[in-house]
Amino acid sequence: MTAQEQGCYLLTELPYQGDPIPRLNAVRVLGQPVLLDSAAGIERFARFSILAAGPRRIISPSPGESGKSVLSRLRGALSELPPAAWPDDISLPFGAGALGFISYDFGRLLEVLPTGSTADISLPLLEMGIYAWSVISDHSTRRCWLVCHPDITYAERKRVQYLLDSEPEEPGPFKLRAPFQPEQSSDAYQRSFRRIKDYIHSGDCYQINLAQRFSARCSGDALQAYRQLRAACPVPFAAYIESADHNLLCLSPERFLSARNGAVETRPIKGTRARGANAEEDAELARELQACLKDRAENLMIVDLLRNDLSRSCALGSVRVPELFKLETYPNVHHLVSSVTGQLEAKHDAFDLVAASFPGGSITGAPKIRAMQIIEELEPVRRSLYCGSIGYIGCEGQMDLNIAIRSLVHQDDTLYCWGGGGIVDDSEGEAEYQETLTKVRVLMEALE
């Protein structure tokens, strides 16, 4: 009996390639390619990359549909690919299932929010494709596999294999027609900052994540832009998604939610410092971040919020904080990161976890719903992909989603990106404004 007849994934080992762009370019012809790209970073989170294209179907919200209904439809679509077994000698994090993105504004389908900001990017609130195959790269063992669900047809499998074995052309050139420009003045940002301070003093909130958007006119192939960005800013939760009318480029260091065999984790980032000009200055900035009472308090507020979010889907007493205020270092910044874990209740699954926790508390503020209302009031344009999530939900129920910070949307010859940070009572307006610039500077410089 073949592996396919036994309901096992079909694995074909491929030559390992550290650069995923050639294979991504090879399968673009199938449509809707998705790359979840662990380009670099902490090995625990940057071990595997996942590439897929040619989804069997795509799930997006219908007009007037609730968020829970959308997630229920996605659950139903995913069930069309039944859970598959792994061969005895290997097991990988993902084989087949749903891959795609959830925009920050999908939160409007889960909670009642006011309408104040302008929605000028035509991006679906959620777009998840159902994929019957994937290419999994293990950067630790330097091995790579084409993984096909047992439900795949022989013709589908052979076509994918043919494309992966071909010699694709390089992505076309990409260039900015002008440098990125902020869409808000510094004075406008400071007015919003002062309004948040008023809300904090009046007891409406403890912390608000305030962001601003930048944009630039551009031309060329967005995949080449992504190649330049990943070289300048290697991170464990990067991603590239291509659709007919938009391309998404993400260089995120932050995990939102993972779930595997019922074990759940979220890893909020709160607290950022730019890298130093030399080793001595760099070490001093890292020490200063770790010792900063303001950043630790900001981080702790979000940890508390996420403990509450996870407790809605996790077993009573299972939510823990195994890591608090851990330093993580990336090419352009140091971050303060914590970890919150739990165990899913038997009656809940990954979709329930998303419904109870989206969007991530680290990019809203606390309390979450009031923070989202204030964000809608003060930010002039909708966040779109920014602060949403990109990732996968496998047909065995496993999930890994990032927080889509350090992210760009390419649409209609314009490239958009955002930078933001948490505002608390002792925040200083100019320092917070500069932090928004620090977070996106490496992305801008890589393309400019």
VOPAGU-2260 file (C-alpha; in pm, 1 decimal, decimal comma):
REM VOPAGU-2260
SITE   aa  ch    i         X         Y         Z
SITE  MET   A    0       0,0       0,0       0,0
SITE  THR   A    1     142,1     343,0     -94,8
SITE  ALA   A    2     182,7     634,8     147,1
SITE  GLN   A    3     -98,0     809,8     -40,8
SITE  GLU   A    4    -330,3     514,0      14,6
SITE  GLN   A    5    -234,7     509,0     383,2
SITE  GLY   A    6    -326,0     878,0     423,8
SITE  CYS   A    7      36,7     990,2     470,2
SITE  TYR   A    8     197,5    1304,4     335,9
SITE  LEU   A    9     399,1    1241,4      19,7
SITE  LEU   A   10     752,0    1378,6      60,2
SITE  THR   A   11    1004,0    1444,2    -215,1
SITE  GLU   A   12    1340,9    1576,9    -100,5
SITE  LEU   A   13    1467,7    1879,8    -294,3
SITE  PRO   A   14    1811,1    2044,9    -296,3
SITE  TYR   A   15    1834,9    2287,6      -4,9
SITE  GLN   A   16    1840,8    2656,8    -103,0
SITE  GLY   A   17    1897,6    2931,3     150,4
SITE  ASP   A   18    1739,7    3186,9     -82,5
SITE  PRO   A   19    1367,6    3110,0    -134,7
SITE  ILE   A   20    1315,2    3367,0    -410,6
SITE  PRO   A   21    1401,5    3143,4    -712,4
SITE  ARG   A   22    1151,8    2873,1    -609,1
SITE  LEU   A   23     888,0    3132,5    -523,8
SITE  ASN   A   24     939,2    3288,6    -865,8
SITE  ALA   A   25     907,7    2944,4   -1027,5
SITE  VAL   A   26     560,4    2875,5    -883,4
SITE  ARG   A   27     415,0    3225,6    -926,9
SITE  VAL   A   28     244,8    3103,9   -1244,7
SITE  LEU   A   29      11,3    2893,7   -1024,6
SITE  GLY   A   30    -125,0    3211,2    -862,0
SITE  GLN   A   31    -151,3    3339,0    -504,8
SITE  PRO   A   32     200,9    3238,7    -388,3
SITE  VAL   A   33     267,5    3259,9     -14,0
SITE  LEU   A   34     610,7    3251,8     149,8
SITE  LEU   A   35     639,8    3228,1     528,3
SITE  ASP   A   36    1006,4    3311,3     550,8
SITE  SER   A   37    1218,1    3241,9     856,5
SITE  ALA   A   38    1502,0    3443,3     708,2
SITE  ALA   A   39    1708,2    3462,4    1028,4
SITE  GLY   A   40    1695,0    3532,2    1399,1
SITE  ILE   A   41    1661,2    3317,5    1708,3
SITE  GLU   A   42    1699,8    2958,0    1586,4
SITE  ARG   A   43    1401,7    2833,4    1786,0
SITE  PHE   A   44    1171,2    3054,3    1577,3
SITE  ALA   A   45    1367,5    3071,1    1251,6
SITE  ARG   A   46    1411,1    2704,0    1170,8
SITE  PHE   A   47    1146,3    2641,1     902,0
SITE  SER   A   48    1025,9    2831,9     595,7
SITE  ILE   A   49     707,2    2743,8     406,6
SITE  LEU   A   50     625,7    2812,1      40,5
SITE  ALA   A   51     299,9    2735,2    -140,3
SITE  ALA   A   52     101,2    2851,5    -444,2
SITE  GLY   A   53    -208,6    2761,4    -645,6
SITE  PRO   A   54    -471,2    2737,3    -368,8
SITE  ARG   A   55    -777,4    2520,4    -423,3
SITE  ARG   A   56    -998,3    2799,4    -295,3
SITE  ILE   A   57    -968,3    3133,7    -116,5
SITE  ILE   A   58   -1175,3    3244,8     181,5
SITE  SER   A   59   -1253,1    3614,6     234,6
SITE  PRO   A   60   -1537,7    3790,2     419,3
SITE  SER   A   61   -1865,1    3852,5     240,4
SITE  PRO   A   62   -2038,9    4191,5     282,2
SITE  GLY   A   63   -2203,8    4212,6     623,3
SITE  GLU   A   64   -2057,1    3883,3     746,2
SITE  SER   A   65   -1940,9    3857,5    1107,7
SITE  GLY   A   66   -1587,0    3764,1    1198,9
SITE  LYS   A   67   -1694,1    3442,3    1368,4
SITE  SER   A   68   -1889,2    3341,2    1058,0
SITE  VAL   A   69   -1581,9    3399,8     839,6
SITE  LEU   A   70   -1368,0    3186,8    1071,5
SITE  SER   A   71   -1636,1    2917,1    1072,1
SITE  ARG   A   72   -1632,9    2911,3     689,9
SITE  LEU   A   73   -1254,5    2888,8     694,7
SITE  ARG   A   74   -1275,5    2596,8     937,8
SITE  GLY   A   75   -1520,4    2425,1     701,5
SITE  ALA   A   76   -1300,4    2485,3     396,3
SITE  LEU   A   77    -996,7    2350,2     578,2
SITE  SER   A   78   -1187,6    2033,7     671,4
SITE  GLU   A   79   -1198,2    1947,3     299,5
SITE  LEU   A   80    -831,8    1847,6     347,1
SITE  PRO   A   81    -855,6    1582,0     621,7
SITE  PRO   A   82    -568,8    1545,7     872,8
SITE  ALA   A   83    -280,4    1347,9     724,9
SITE  ALA   A   84     -10,8    1136,9     889,2
SITE  TRP   A   85     362,2    1184,0     858,9
SITE  PRO   A   86     602,1     911,2     744,4
SITE  ASP   A   87     770,7     732,5    1033,7
SITE  ASP   A   88    1111,9     891,7     974,0
SITE  ILE   A   89    1016,9    1262,2     957,2
SITE  SER   A   90     770,7    1518,3    1090,9
SITE  LEU   A   91     749,5    1882,4     982,8
SITE  PRO   A   92     553,1    2178,3    1125,3
SITE  PHE   A   93     316,6    2204,9     827,5
SITE  GLY   A   94     217,7    2006,3     522,5
SITE  ALA   A   95    -111,5    2138,8     383,8
SITE  GLY   A   96    -383,7    2373,8     500,2
SITE  ALA   A   97    -469,9    2743,5     514,4
SITE  LEU   A   98    -209,6    3013,0     447,9
SITE  GLY   A   99    -263,7    3384,9     417,6
SITE  PHE   A  100    -332,0    3700,2     615,6
SITE  ILE   A  101    -578,8    3863,4     852,3
SITE  SER   A  102    -575,7    4242,7     837,3
SITE  TYR   A  103    -587,3    4450,4    1154,1
SITE  ASP   A  104    -928,7    4576,2    1044,1
SITE  PHE   A  105   -1073,0    4224,3    1063,0
SITE  GLY   A  106   -1112,9    4320,9    1429,2
SITE  ARG   A  107   -1408,7    4532,8    1314,2
SITE  LEU   A  108   -1591,5    4206,9    1236,3
SITE  LEU   A  109   -1524,5    4074,5    1588,1
SITE  GLU   A  110   -1595,0    4389,0    1791,9
SITE  VAL   A  111   -1823,4    4692,0    1757,1
SITE  LEU   A  112   -1600,5    4986,9    1666,1
SITE  PRO   A  113   -1669,5    5342,8    1547,9
SITE  THR   A  114   -1595,3    5454,6    1192,5
SITE  GLY   A  115   -1360,0    5750,6    1181,9
SITE  SER   A  116   -1050,4    5677,4     976,3
SITE  THR   A  117   -1028,5    5644,5     597,9
SITE  ALA   A  118   -1005,9    5300,0     434,6
SITE  ASP   A  119    -809,1    5390,5     121,5
SITE  ILE   A  120    -633,1    5056,7      57,0
SITE  SER   A  121    -862,6    4797,7    -100,2
SITE  LEU   A  122    -739,7    4490,8      83,8
SITE  PRO   A  123    -968,7    4207,7     201,6
SITE  LEU   A  124   -1010,5    4198,2     578,8
SITE  LEU   A  125    -901,3    3833,6     563,8
SITE  GLU   A  126    -762,0    3627,4     277,7
SITE  MET   A  127    -672,0    3262,8     339,4
SITE  GLY   A  128    -608,5    3007,9      65,2
SITE  ILE   A  129    -642,3    2630,9     105,2
SITE  TYR   A  130    -322,0    2470,0     -24,4
SITE  ALA   A  131    -272,6    2097,6     -87,1
SITE  TRP   A  132     107,7    2113,9    -106,8
SITE  SER   A  133     398,9    2310,1      33,3
SITE  VAL   A  134     776,3    2334,4      15,0
SITE  ILE   A  135     928,3    2314,4     363,2
SITE  SER   A  136    1288,7    2424,7     421,3
SITE  ASP   A  137    1463,7    2322,1     743,6
SITE  HIS   A  138    1738,1    2580,3     798,3
SITE  SER   A  139    1882,7    2385,9    1090,9
SITE  THR   A  140    1947,1    2059,0     905,2
SITE  ARG   A  141    1972,9    2234,8     564,3
SITE  ARG   A  142    1720,2    1999,5     406,1
SITE  CYS   A  143    1412,5    2074,8     196,1
SITE  TRP   A  144    1100,8    1881,8      90,8
SITE  LEU   A  145     806,5    1909,8    -141,4
SITE  VAL   A  146     522,3    1797,0      85,2
SITE  CYS   A  147     194,9    1690,1     -78,8
SITE  HIS   A  148    -131,1    1607,0      95,9
SITE  PRO   A  149    -252,8    1251,9      15,8
SITE  ASP   A  150    -560,5    1410,6    -141,6
SITE  ILE   A  151    -349,4    1569,9    -419,4
SITE  THR   A  152    -382,2    1432,3    -772,7
SITE  TYR   A  153     -89,0    1283,6    -958,9
SITE  ALA   A  154    -116,7    1557,0   -1225,1
SITE  GLU   A  155    -108,8    1836,4    -963,2
SITE  ARG   A  156     194,4    1689,9    -794,7
SITE  LYS   A  157     385,8    1642,8   -1119,4
SITE  ARG   A  158     313,8    1997,3   -1236,8
SITE  VAL   A  159     444,6    2144,8    -910,5
SITE  GLN   A  160     752,9    1924,5    -926,3
SITE  TYR   A  161     816,1    2028,3   -1288,4
SITE  LEU   A  162     800,4    2398,2   -1195,1
SITE  LEU   A  163    1029,9    2353,9    -896,1
SITE  ASP   A  164    1283,1    2173,0   -1115,1
SITE  SER   A  165    1275,8    2445,9   -1382,5
SITE  GLU   A  166    1513,6    2740,0   -1419,3
SITE  PRO   A  167    1296,4    3045,1   -1344,0
SITE  GLU   A  168    1382,6    3395,9   -1452,1
SITE  GLU   A  169    1499,8    3639,0   -1188,5
SITE  PRO   A  170    1237,6    3883,4   -1052,2
SITE  GLY   A  171    1219,9    4204,0   -1249,7
SITE  PRO   A  172    1377,3    4527,2   -1122,0
SITE  PHE   A  173    1209,3    4742,7    -860,1
SITE  LYS   A  174    1259,6    5108,0    -776,3
SITE  LEU   A  175    1104,2    5389,5    -578,1
SITE  ARG   A  176    1014,5    5694,1    -780,1
SITE  ALA   A  177    1062,5    5914,0    -472,7
SITE  PRO   A  178    1162,1    5863,4    -107,3
SITE  PHE   A  179     904,2    5755,0     150,2
SITE  GLN   A  180     710,5    6043,0     301,1
SITE  PRO   A  181     513,8    6049,7     627,0
SITE  GLU   A  182     143,7    6107,0     569,6
SITE  GLN   A  183     116,0    6298,4     898,1
SITE  SER   A  184     314,5    6599,0    1013,1
SITE  SER   A  185     508,7    6583,3    1336,9
SITE  ASP   A  186     263,3    6839,9    1480,4
SITE  ALA   A  187     -35,0    6618,5    1392,5
SITE  TYR   A  188     132,7    6319,9    1561,3
SITE  GLN   A  189     197,3    6529,3    1874,5
SITE  ARG   A  190    -167,4    6638,5    1887,3
SITE  SER   A  191    -272,1    6272,7    1887,3
SITE  PHE   A  192      -7,3    6198,7    2148,0
SITE  ARG   A  193    -144,1    6469,5    2379,5
SITE  ARG   A  194    -499,0    6340,9    2328,3
SITE  ILE   A  195    -386,1    5994,5    2438,6
SITE  LYS   A  196    -230,0    6145,7    2750,5
SITE  ASP   A  197    -568,6    6307,4    2825,5
SITE  TYR   A  198    -740,7    5968,9    2786,6
SITE  ILE   A  199    -488,8    5805,7    3019,1
SITE  HIS   A  200    -530,8    6076,7    3284,6
SITE  SER   A  201    -910,1    6050,6    3264,2
SITE  GLY   A  202    -893,2    5673,2    3323,7
SITE  ASP   A  203   -1005,9    5559,2    2976,7
SITE  CYS   A  204    -692,3    5351,8    2915,7
SITE  TYR   A  205    -346,9    5259,6    3041,1
SITE  GLN   A  206    -166,3    5233,4    2709,4
SITE  ILE   A  207    -238,7    5308,6    2342,2
SITE  ASN   A  208     -37,7    5195,7    2042,4
SITE  LEU   A  209     -17,9    5498,0    1811,5
SITE  ALA   A  210     104,4    5452,4    1452,9
SITE  GLN   A  211     165,2    5666,3    1147,4
SITE  ARG   A  212     176,2    5569,4     779,5
SITE  PHE   A  213     442,9    5640,4     518,6
SITE  SER   A  214     410,5    5598,0     142,1
SITE  ALA   A  215     613,0    5617,8    -176,4
SITE  ARG   A  216     539,1    5586,7    -545,9
SITE  CYS   A  217     715,2    5291,0    -703,9
SITE  SER   A  218     749,3    5075,2   -1013,5
SITE  GLY   A  219     861,7    4721,7   -1088,9
SITE  ASP   A  220     842,6    4378,0    -930,9
SITE  ALA   A  221     746,9    4369,6    -562,5
SITE  LEU   A  222     925,7    4036,2    -523,9
SITE  GLN   A  223    1256,6    4209,9    -596,1
SITE  ALA   A  224    1166,0    4467,8    -329,8
SITE  TYR   A  225    1106,7    4183,2     -85,0
SITE  ARG   A  226    1445,1    4031,7    -171,7
SITE  GLN   A  227    1613,8    4363,7     -86,6
SITE  LEU   A  228    1419,8    4396,2     238,8
SITE  ARG   A  229    1492,9    4044,2     367,9
SITE  ALA   A  230    1864,6    4098,6     300,3
SITE  ALA   A  231    1860,9    4420,4     505,1
SITE  CYS   A  232    1633,2    4297,7     784,6
SITE  PRO   A  233    1645,2    3918,7     840,2
SITE  VAL   A  234    1383,0    3813,3    1097,1
SITE  PRO   A  235    1206,8    3489,4    1200,9
SITE  PHE   A  236     848,9    3580,5    1097,9
SITE  ALA   A  237     892,4    3739,1     754,2
SITE  ALA   A  238     643,5    3678,3     473,2
SITE  TYR   A  239     559,3    3758,0     112,5
SITE  ILE   A  240     208,2    3718,7     -35,3
SITE  GLU   A  241     107,6    3798,3    -392,1
SITE  SER   A  242    -245,3    3848,5    -522,0
SITE  ALA   A  243    -393,4    3989,6    -840,3
SITE  ASP   A  244    -422,0    4345,9    -707,6
SITE  HIS   A  245    -185,0    4362,1    -410,5
SITE  ASN   A  246     143,8    4233,6    -274,7
SITE  LEU   A  247     226,2    4205,4      95,9
SITE  LEU   A  248     582,9    4227,8     225,5
SITE  CYS   A  249     641,0    4156,3     592,8
SITE  LEU   A  250     961,4    4166,3     801,5
SITE  SER   A  251     815,1    4086,0    1142,3
SITE  PRO   A  252    1015,4    3972,3    1445,9
SITE  GLU   A  253     699,9    3901,6    1649,0
SITE  ARG   A  254     490,2    3588,7    1694,2
SITE  PHE   A  255     121,9    3651,0    1764,8
SITE  LEU   A  256     -17,1    3302,2    1826,3
SITE  SER   A  257     106,9    2948,8    1786,3
SITE  ALA   A  258     -87,6    2633,0    1869,0
SITE  ARG   A  259      37,9    2276,1    1838,4
SITE  ASN   A  260    -112,7    1969,3    2003,6
SITE  GLY   A  261    -313,5    2206,1    2222,8
SITE  ALA   A  262      -8,5    2401,4    2347,6
SITE  VAL   A  263     -51,3    2776,0    2287,6
SITE  GLU   A  264     206,7    3056,8    2291,6
SITE  THR   A  265     207,5    3431,1    2227,0
SITE  ARG   A  266     525,6    3643,9    2235,4
SITE  PRO   A  267     451,4    4018,0    2273,8
SITE  ILE   A  268     720,2    4275,6    2197,5
SITE  LYS   A  269     710,3    4593,4    2403,9
SITE  GLY   A  270    1022,3    4804,7    2442,0
SITE  THR   A  271    1256,4    4903,2    2158,0
SITE  ARG   A  272    1598,3    5064,9    2119,4
SITE  ALA   A  273    1796,0    5138,7    1803,9
SITE  ARG   A  274    2125,6    4951,0    1761,7
SITE  GLY   A  275    2441,3    5138,1    1861,6
SITE  ALA   A  276    2709,4    5272,8    1629,1
SITE  ASN   A  277    2972,4    5045,8    1787,5
SITE  ALA   A  278    2982,6    4741,5    2016,4
SITE  GLU   A  279    3019,9    4943,9    2333,8
SITE  GLU   A  280    2730,5    5177,9    2256,6
SITE  ASP   A  281    2519,2    4883,9    2139,1
SITE  ALA   A  282    2571,5    4691,7    2464,3
SITE  GLU   A  283    2489,2    5002,2    2667,6
SITE  LEU   A  284    2162,7    5056,7    2477,9
SITE  ALA   A  285    2067,2    4693,2    2536,3
SITE  ARG   A  286    2138,8    4723,6    2910,8
SITE  GLU   A  287    1942,1    5048,1    2927,0
SITE  LEU   A  288    1640,5    4884,1    2761,4
SITE  GLN   A  289    1646,3    4588,6    2999,5
SITE  ALA   A  290    1663,4    4822,0    3300,8
SITE  CYS   A  291    1405,3    5078,5    3183,4
SITE  LEU   A  292    1111,1    5080,9    3426,0
SITE  LYS   A  293     882,4    5245,7    3168,5
SITE  ASP   A  294     942,6    4975,0    2906,3
SITE  ARG   A  295     909,5    4696,0    3161,4
SITE  ALA   A  296     579,5    4841,1    3286,2
SITE  GLU   A  297     451,9    4875,1    2927,2
SITE  ASN   A  298     549,9    4516,0    2855,1
SITE  LEU   A  299     383,9    4390,9    3172,4
SITE  MET   A  300      54,8    4564,8    3087,8
SITE  ILE   A  301      39,0    4376,3    2757,3
SITE  VAL   A  302     139,1    4046,0    2919,0
SITE  ASP   A  303    -154,0    4091,4    3156,4
SITE  LEU   A  304    -389,4    4165,4    2864,0
SITE  LEU   A  305    -272,0    3857,0    2672,9
SITE  ARG   A  306    -305,6    3633,2    2977,6
SITE  ASN   A  307    -669,9    3738,1    2982,7
SITE  ASP   A  308    -712,7    3681,7    2605,0
SITE  LEU   A  309    -562,1    3332,6    2619,4
SITE  SER   A  310    -769,9    3236,8    2922,5
SITE  ARG   A  311   -1085,8    3262,3    2708,6
SITE  SER   A  312    -978,7    2956,6    2507,5
SITE  CYS   A  313    -732,4    2780,5    2739,0
SITE  ALA   A  314    -795,9    2540,1    3024,7
SITE  LEU   A  315    -845,2    2693,9    3367,7
SITE  GLY   A  316    -513,2    2743,7    3542,9
SITE  SER   A  317    -301,0    2655,6    3239,6
SITE  VAL   A  318    -194,2    3010,8    3139,5
SITE  ARG   A  319     167,5    3084,4    3238,3
SITE  VAL   A  320     439,1    3347,9    3176,0
SITE  PRO   A  321     761,3    3146,7    3128,9
SITE  GLU   A  322     962,2    3443,1    2990,6
SITE  LEU   A  323     937,8    3804,6    3102,9
SITE  PHE   A  324    1138,0    4101,9    2966,5
SITE  LYS   A  325    1375,9    3891,4    2757,0
SITE  LEU   A  326    1617,6    4082,3    2530,3
SITE  GLU   A  327    1605,5    3993,4    2159,1
SITE  THR   A  328    1838,0    4165,6    1911,5
SITE  TYR   A  329    1780,2    4225,4    1539,3
SITE  PRO   A  330    1981,6    4410,4    1272,1
SITE  ASN   A  331    1837,2    4753,5    1347,5
SITE  VAL   A  332    1682,1    4728,0    1695,9
SITE  HIS   A  333    1684,2    4563,0    2037,1
SITE  HIS   A  334    1344,8    4442,8    2165,5
SITE  LEU   A  335    1203,2    4349,4    2505,2
SITE  VAL   A  336    1000,2    4027,4    2459,9
SITE  SER   A  337     785,4    3815,7    2691,3
SITE  SER   A  338     613,2    3479,3    2644,4
SITE  VAL   A  339     263,6    3375,8    2756,0
SITE  THR   A  340     160,4    3010,2    2721,0
SITE  GLY   A  341    -148,3    2798,6    2783,2
SITE  GLN   A  342    -324,5    2471,9    2697,4
SITE  LEU   A  343    -634,6    2482,9    2476,6
SITE  GLU   A  344    -954,1    2352,0    2632,4
SITE  ALA   A  345   -1075,8    2037,5    2456,2
SITE  LYS   A  346   -1385,1    2218,7    2325,6
SITE  HIS   A  347   -1177,2    2493,7    2154,5
SITE  ASP   A  348    -954,5    2497,4    1846,9
SITE  ALA   A  349    -722,3    2739,6    1666,7
SITE  PHE   A  350   -1015,9    2931,4    1516,1
SITE  ASP   A  351   -1168,5    2991,2    1860,9
SITE  LEU   A  352    -828,1    3112,5    1980,2
SITE  VAL   A  353    -808,4    3366,6    1696,8
SITE  ALA   A  354   -1164,9    3487,3    1757,5
SITE  ALA   A  355   -1091,5    3541,3    2128,1
SITE  SER   A  356    -750,7    3706,9    2085,3
SITE  PHE   A  357    -742,7    3903,4    1757,8
SITE  PRO   A  358    -593,0    4157,2    1708,3
SITE  GLY   A  359    -283,5    4113,1    1924,4
SITE  GLY   A  360    -280,7    4319,5    2240,5
SITE  SER   A  361      78,9    4430,2    2187,9
SITE  ILE   A  362     -31,3    4651,4    1898,0
SITE  THR   A  363    -356,0    4790,2    2040,2
SITE  GLY   A  364    -302,1    4888,1    2402,8
SITE  ALA   A  365    -498,4    4828,2    2719,9
SITE  PRO   A  366    -783,3    4777,5    2774,5
SITE  LYS   A  367    -802,3    4641,2    2421,6
SITE  ILE   A  368   -1147,9    4745,8    2298,2
SITE  ARG   A  369   -1118,4    5101,4    2432,6
SITE  ALA   A  370    -769,2    5120,9    2283,4
SITE  MET   A  371    -903,1    5016,8    1942,2
SITE  GLN   A  372   -1174,1    5283,1    1965,0
SITE  ILE   A  373    -913,8    5551,2    2040,1
SITE  ILE   A  374    -689,2    5429,0    1756,2
SITE  GLU   A  375    -984,5    5460,8    1516,8
SITE  GLU   A  376   -1040,1    5817,8    1639,6
SITE  LEU   A  377    -679,4    5937,9    1619,8
SITE  GLU   A  378    -516,3    5757,0    1324,8
SITE  PRO   A  379    -638,4    5924,2    1002,1
SITE  VAL   A  380    -614,9    5610,1     783,5
SITE  ARG   A  381    -696,6    5243,2     847,5
SITE  ARG   A  382    -410,0    5009,8     932,0
SITE  SER   A  383    -490,0    4751,2     664,1
SITE  LEU   A  384    -234,3    4468,0     691,2
SITE  TYR   A  385     -24,5    4652,8     951,0
SITE  CYS   A  386     -68,1    4497,2    1296,7
SITE  GLY   A  387    -278,0    4216,6    1153,0
SITE  SER   A  388    -135,3    3865,0    1113,3
SITE  ILE   A  389      21,9    3641,9     848,0
SITE  GLY   A  390      69,4    3268,5     888,9
SITE  TYR   A  391     -83,5    2923,6     861,8
SITE  ILE   A  392    -345,3    2694,0    1009,3
SITE  GLY   A  393    -262,8    2334,2     918,5
SITE  CYS   A  394    -519,2    2065,1     844,3
SITE  GLU   A  395    -407,7    1884,7    1163,4
SITE  GLY   A  396    -511,5    2190,7    1368,5
SITE  GLN   A  397    -168,2    2346,0    1423,0
SITE  MET   A  398    -126,9    2722,2    1378,6
SITE  ASP   A  399     143,5    2988,4    1368,5
SITE  LEU   A  400      59,5    3355,3    1308,3
SITE  ASN   A  401     284,1    3660,3    1329,7
SITE  ILE   A  402     207,1    4018,8    1420,2
SITE  ALA   A  403     240,1    4201,5    1088,7
SITE  ILE   A  404     462,3    4483,9    1207,7
SITE  ARG   A  405     746,9    4607,1     981,0
SITE  SER   A  406     505,2    4539,2     696,3
SITE  LEU   A  407     439,6    4697,7     359,7
SITE  VAL   A  408     143,2    4689,5     120,3
SITE  HIS   A  409     209,8    4731,3    -252,6
SITE  GLN   A  410     -94,8    4840,7    -451,1
SITE  ASP   A  411    -152,2    5058,4    -759,2
SITE  ASP   A  412     214,9    5162,3    -792,0
SITE  THR   A  413     229,6    5280,2    -430,7
SITE  LEU   A  414     413,5    5122,6    -140,2
SITE  TYR   A  415     276,9    5182,1     210,5
SITE  CYS   A  416     444,0    5110,4     545,3
SITE  TRP   A  417     372,2    5199,0     907,0
SITE  GLY   A  418     559,9    5262,8    1229,6
SITE  GLY   A  419     412,8    5279,8    1578,6
SITE  GLY   A  420     471,0    5238,8    1947,9
SITE  GLY   A  421     296,0    5215,7    2282,4
SITE  ILE   A  422     208,1    5538,0    2466,2
SITE  VAL   A  423     184,5    5529,3    2846,9
SITE  ASP   A  424     160,6    5796,4    3115,5
SITE  ASP   A  425     532,7    5876,0    3131,0
SITE  SER   A  426     595,3    5860,5    2754,5
SITE  GLU   A  427     761,7    6162,8    2592,2
SITE  GLY   A  428     615,7    6283,7    2264,5
SITE  GLU   A  429     935,9    6344,0    2068,7
SITE  ALA   A  430    1091,9    6016,0    2182,2
SITE  GLU   A  431     781,3    5822,9    2073,8
SITE  TYR   A  432     776,9    5999,5    1737,3
SITE  GLN   A  433    1142,5    5908,7    1681,1
SITE  GLU   A  434    1067,1    5545,7    1774,4
SITE  THR   A  435     817,4    5522,9    1487,1
SITE  LEU   A  436    1094,9    5636,9    1252,1
SITE  THR   A  437    1350,4    5395,7    1400,3
SITE  LYS   A  438    1124,7    5098,0    1340,8
SITE  VAL   A  439    1076,7    5165,2     969,4
SITE  ARG   A  440    1410,6    5329,3     881,5
SITE  VAL   A  441    1579,6    5000,1     788,5
SITE  LEU   A  442    1292,7    4916,9     548,9
SITE  MET   A  443    1303,0    5258,1     383,6
SITE  GLU   A  444    1680,7    5262,4     346,1
SITE  ALA   A  445    1682,6    4914,1     193,1
SITE  LEU   A  446    1457,9    5035,0     -89,2
SITE  GLU   A  447    1573,4    5395,9    -123,9
